Amino acid sequence: MNGKKVGEVLRFYDHISVAVINLYAVLKVGDSVHFLGHGSDFQQDITSMQIENEPVQQAGKGELVAVKTIKPVKRGTTVYVMLE
């Protein structure tokens, strides 16, 4: 894996498959990310993000973003943005 740690999952809403991520660095719609740890190990592209129910194209360090995931994740799962 060639990635940079970009955040950590704080909460997961199973019924809508949405993770709330505390960001340590910039994350953008279109980025490819890797969820790793606490039973998760998969990659997906970020197709949309929200901050307080408002769509955003990017977010930065210290922000909490909601991201739809293709698989369930647990609190504490590390999120890496894949480097090209």
Number of C-alpha atoms within 10 A of each C-alpha: 7 9 14 15 16 21 26 22 22 17 17 20 15 13 7 10 14 20 24 21 24 22 20 17 16 14 23 17 15 13 14 18 21 23 25 18 15 12 11 15 14 13 18 17 17 18 14 16 22 17 15 9 9 9 12 15 13 16 18 15 13 13 15 22 27 23 20 20 20 12 15 17 26 20 15 16 21 22 24 22 24 18 11 6
